[in-house]
Amino acid sequence: MTISADHTAPGSAPGSAPDQAQPRPAENAVTEAVRKFGITVEDYMLPARHQIQMVDPEGRLLAEGEQGTEPGHEYPLPGDEELLAAYEQLVVGRRVNDQNSALVRQGRMAVYPSSHGQEACQVAAALCLAEGDWLFPTYRDAVAVMTRGVDPVQTMTIFRGDWHSGYDPAKHKVGIQCTPLTTQLLHAVGVAHAAKLRGEDTVVMAMCGDGATSEGDFHEALNFAAVFHLPVIFFVQNNKYAISVPLAHQSVAPSLAHKAVGYGMAGERVDGNDVVALLAVLDRAVALARGGSGPLLVEANTYRMQAHTNADDATRYRQDSEVAEWLAKDPVARMRTYLTGRGLLDDDGDSRIAAHAEAVATQLREGLGEDVPVDPQELFRHVFSEPTPQLKEQAAMLADELARDASSGEASK
Amino acid sequence: MSPTVTTSSEANGNVSAATARAAASAASAAEASGPQSVTMAKALNTALADAMHADPSVLVFGEDVGQLGGVFRITDGLTRTFGEQRCFDTPLAESGIVGMAVGMAMNGMRPVVEMQFDAFAYPAFQQIVSHVAKMHNRTKGALKLPMVIRVPYAGGIGGVEHHCDSSESYYAHTAGLKVFTPATVADSYRMLREAIDSDDPVMFMEPKKLYWSKDMVDLEDLRSAHSANRKVGTSSEGRAAVARSGTDATLIAYGPSVPTALAAAAAAAEEGRSLEVIDVRSIVPFDDETVCASVRKTGRAVVIAEAHGFASVSSEIVARVQERCFHHLAAPIRRVTGFDVPYPAPKLEHYYLPGVDRILDAVDNLQWED
C-alpha cells in the first residue's frame, strides 16, 4: 500500500478519469510501485519494517523519518478539519463505551462488548469512507457503526435484546454487527463484487479482530477479494486477545499484516491507538482501492482495555501491569494533547465536544431505558417474505394461547 | 409424467468423468418447437439461461461452472452466452461461494450458486445456517436475500464416498430456508425459475441420478407458462403434485425417490392394488393440504426417501400426517428410507437405497387383513 492514490493506469491518458466500469489488471498497482519507487513486488506487498505511527503516546508529532514510512510506504498527514472531527468522535465513542458498560451493570442492556481503548480504530474505520461505501462491523464495532451515522439507540438494539439488529443495513450501508467470526468478511466481498459488476466505485471496509484471522472465512474472503480484484479494505484490530487467548496462540506470522503477501495484496500495520496514523493509512487505502488497486490488509496494533464482555473476568488471563502499560497509550488523551499543542483545540472546543458526547450518552440512557413492548407475532413475520402455511398455523396457536392467558388473567382478578 | 431413468447405478468410481460424458450430449441437444425428448440437465440449463435473459441481476457462479459448464454440465454455455461477469468460476471454497453470494444478494444481485456435490457443501454450512437463513429475520425484514444454492444430491450413480449424501434434512431443519427438490424434467425447469424469482433464499436440491432422465416436454411452453404466471402473480411454489392417482394407499416421495415410487405403484397395479403417488416437490414450505387430502382418501401411507430415516424429512412427514389424518388411517404409516449408516460404497448402495420390492413389502404390511 504504497503508491500515490492519484496514479493513472498504464495506457490511460494523464488526467483522464479512471473508467471504473473497466476492471484494471491486478498488476497495475504493483507495476506502478516497482516503477515509481524502484522497490520489488515483495516490498510493495509486505508491510513496512515498522508500524506507521505519527503521533506518539505523549501526543507529539513524530519527525517524518520516525513515522515508520519507507519508499512506497508513505502517508501524508491528514488535514486539520479531519483530525478535529476524528477527535470529536473519539470523545463520543469513549463516552458511549462507558455509558453502555454502565447500562449493562444496571440491567438495561443484556451485554456490551466494549471497544474502550480501541476508539481510534473505530472512528478511523468509519471516517475514511465516502457516502456510497459500505462497512462490515463485528459485535465489538458499535462505535464504528454509530460514527458511520446509524442512530445510537438503533445501533444498540442487538445488545438490548428486543431484536437482533435495529437498523436497515442497506439504508446505512452498514452490515449488521456480526458475531460468527469473519463470516461478514465474505459479505463485504460480495457487496464489493456486486458494485464492481455494476460499475460503481464503492469501497468496502471489512472489520475483524486478531483471533478472527484464524478462521477459514478470513482466508476465503481475502483470497476471493484478491482473485476478483475487489476494492475491499480488510481492517484487523489486533487487540491482543480473543476472549482469553493471546495472539501468540493464534498465529506465529511476523505480523498479521504480513499475511497479505500470501494473497497477492498489500499489507500495512499501524499504531491502532494513533488516530492520525490510522486516518492517514486508511484514507490512502480507500483511495488506492477506489482507484483500482484491489484489496488491502491493514493491521491496527491496539489493546482491549476491558474484559471481553461484562460476563468475562480478564484478571484470569492477563496482568494488571500489561493493562497499565496500554493505559499510557490511550488514544483519546493522546489526541487531545496533540490537538491542544497544535492550537487546534482549546477549552471551549473541548467543552463543546464533551457536551456533544454527554448528549449522546443521555440519548442512550433514555432510549435504552425505555421499555419497548415486544410483539410476539413479530416472531413469524420476518422468517420468509410471506409466512408459510405452517408459520401461519403457529402464529394462530400462539395468539390463541396468549388470548387464553389474558382471559384467565381477567377472570382471576 | 414419469421420467425415464436412463442411468443405472453401476459401480463407477469416477463420478465426474462419467457424469460429464453422459450429460454433455444431453445438454447440447438442439432446442426445437413442440414436445421434445429433454433431459433434466437440459431443462435446468435452460431455466438458468432463461432467468439470466430475463433479469441482468441473476448471476451464476461456483466451481467449474464457467468454461467447463459444471461437472454435470448444468451451466453449459452460460459463460459463452452471458460472459464471464455473469457466469464464472470461483476459487475452490464453498463458504466463500455462499458468503460472497450473501453480500451480492444484499447489494442488488440474485446469485445462483452451485455446490458441486452434496457433501462438498458442508464447508458452507455456517454461512447457510447463520446468514443465508437468518438475514431477513435478523434485520426485521429490512433485507431480503434472493439467492439460490443448487445442490446436486443423493445417490444411485455409483459414486465414491462424499458424492451421494442426502443432505436435505439439514436444510429443512433450518428455519428461513426454502427447500425445493424436483423429480421430473418439467418440474426442474418450473421450480428452478420459481426459486430464482423467490425473494427468499432457496436450497435447490437436484437429484443427480435424474439429471439424465428424459421426458417429452415443450420448453417453449414451459417458458411461456412461467412468464404468464409471473405476470398474474401465480405460482406452483410450495405445492406437492399427485404424480399418479390411486385409491388404496398413498406413497409419499420426493426427488430421487419419486421414480422409484412410481415404479412400485405400476408393479402394485399389476397385482390389483391402486397406489397414489405424491411428489412432495417443496419440502419447505410443505404442502400439508395435498398430502393429507390423499391420505384421508386412501387411509394408508408409506413415506419413501433415500436419506437416513432417523430425525429426517421422512420422519417429519410421518409426524405431520398422523397428527392431521389419524382418524382416517387404517394402519400405521410406514417408511422406506435409507438405513442409518453412512452412505455406502458403490457396490453396496443397491442394498441401501429404497427399491420397488422394499416399497411393496411396506405396502403389504399396511394391515390389509382388517
Boltz contact constraints between the chains, C-beta under 6 A:
constraints:
  - contact:
      token1: [A, 163]
      token2: [B, 140]
      max_distance: 6.0
  - contact:
      token1: [A, 164]
      token2: [B, 138]
      max_distance: 6.0
  - contact:
      token1: [A, 165]
      token2: [B, 138]
      max_distance: 6.0
  - contact:
      token1: [A, 165]
      token2: [B, 139]
      max_distance: 6.0
  - contact:
      token1: [A, 168]
      token2: [B, 142]
      max_distance: 6.0
  - contact:
      token1: [A, 169]
      token2: [B, 143]
      max_distance: 6.0
  - contact:
      token1: [A, 176]
      token2: [B, 138]
      max_distance: 6.0
  - contact:
      token1: [A, 180]
      token2: [B, 130]
      max_distance: 6.0
  - contact:
      token1: [A, 186]
      token2: [B, 96]
      max_distance: 6.0
  - contact:
      token1: [A, 186]
      token2: [B, 99]
      max_distance: 6.0
  - contact:
      token1: [A, 186]
      token2: [B, 100]
      max_distance: 6.0
  - contact:
      token1: [A, 187]
      token2: [B, 102]
      max_distance: 6.0
  - contact:
      token1: [A, 187]
      token2: [B, 103]
      max_distance: 6.0
  - contact:
      token1: [A, 189]
      token2: [B, 100]
      max_distance: 6.0
  - contact:
      token1: [A, 189]
      token2: [B, 103]
      max_distance: 6.0
  - contact:
      token1: [A, 190]
      token2: [B, 100]
      max_distance: 6.0
  - contact:
      token1: [A, 190]
      token2: [B, 102]
      max_distance: 6.0
  - contact:
      token1: [A, 190]
      token2: [B, 103]
      max_distance: 6.0
  - contact:
      token1: [A, 190]
      token2: [B, 104]
      max_distance: 6.0
  - contact:
      token1: [A, 191]
      token2: [B, 103]
      max_distance: 6.0
  - contact:
      token1: [A, 191]
      token2: [B, 106]
      max_distance: 6.0
  - contact:
      token1: [A, 191]
      token2: [B, 107]
      max_distance: 6.0
  - contact:
      token1: [A, 193]
      token2: [B, 104]
      max_distance: 6.0
  - contact:
      token1: [A, 194]
      token2: [B, 104]
      max_distance: 6.0
  - contact:
      token1: [A, 194]
      token2: [B, 107]
      max_distance: 6.0
  - contact:
      token1: [A, 194]
      token2: [B, 108]
      max_distance: 6.0
  - contact:
      token1: [A, 194]
      token2: [B, 109]
      max_distance: 6.0
  - contact:
      token1: [A, 197]
      token2: [B, 85]
      max_distance: 6.0
  - contact:
      token1: [A, 217]
      token2: [B, 95]
      max_distance: 6.0
  - contact:
      token1: [A, 220]
      token2: [B, 93]
      max_distance: 6.0
  - contact:
      token1: [A, 220]
      token2: [B, 95]
      max_distance: 6.0
  - contact:
      token1: [A, 220]
      token2: [B, 96]
      max_distance: 6.0
  - contact:
      token1: [A, 223]
      token2: [B, 91]
      max_distance: 6.0
  - contact:
      token1: [A, 224]
      token2: [B, 96]
      max_distance: 6.0
  - contact:
      token1: [A, 224]
      token2: [B, 100]
      max_distance: 6.0
  - contact:
      token1: [A, 227]
      token2: [B, 91]
      max_distance: 6.0
  - contact:
      token1: [A, 382]
      token2: [B, 136]
      max_distance: 6.0
  - contact:
      token1: [A, 382]
      token2: [B, 137]
      max_distance: 6.0
  - contact:
      token1: [A, 382]
      token2: [B, 140]
      max_distance: 6.0
  - contact:
      token1: [A, 382]
      token2: [B, 141]
      max_distance: 6.0
  - contact:
      token1: [A, 383]
      token2: [B, 137]
      max_distance: 6.0
  - contact:
      token1: [A, 383]
      token2: [B, 175]
      max_distance: 6.0
  - contact:
      token1: [A, 383]
      token2: [B, 176]
      max_distance: 6.0
  - contact:
      token1: [A, 384]
      token2: [B, 200]
      max_distance: 6.0
  - contact:
      token1: [A, 385]
      token2: [B, 199]
      max_distance: 6.0
  - contact:
      token1: [A, 385]
      token2: [B, 200]
      max_distance: 6.0
  - contact:
      token1: [A, 388]
      token2: [B, 285]
      max_distance: 6.0
